[in-house]
Amino acid sequence: MKQPTAPTSLVIKIVTASVLILNAGFYVAAPYRHASFFAAIGLSVIVLICYFFWTPVSYELENGELTVSFRIGRKRYSPVMKCSAVDAPLRAGIRVFGNGGLFAGSGIFWNRRYGVFRAYVTSIAPRNLVMVETPTRKIFISPREPRTWLRESTR
């Protein structure tokens, strides 16, 4: 079973737009401040490009293996033990490593309810989230049709 990601949520759109606008202002203003700002501009562009390509575009569950596909590359997790619906928002957590909302939410996070988990989501609304569990990890994904994903994963 393969599904594209859920449509990008308003929160992620706002974070992305805000970061892009702030960066554009920085790119315009920085050269007038000091020549060394060109290095910062270069680093900023590299980070934006990396996060853009680290955005999930689809998820696949086949033969007990979850594959998260990005614009470039993919990440696999196996064996998948269980897929379950998420009934509460993923708020009040800490980003340990990754991207907390620029183009998507991707990386390693921690909160009291779930402990350490990985997220590859384009929407943070609980109705769009599925928790995939392996023996060592919890992975949150946001497939376009979470109910279909859950129904198909139990077969």
Buried (B, 14 or more C-beta within 10 A) or exposed (E): EEBBBBEBBEEBBEBBEEBEEEBEEBBEEBEEEEEEBEEEBEEBEEBBEEBBEBBBBBBBBEEEEBBBBBEEEEBEBBEBEEBEEBEEEBEEBEBEEBBBBBBBBBBBBEBEEBEEBBBBBBBBBEEBBBBBBBEEEBBBBBBBEBEEBBEBBEE
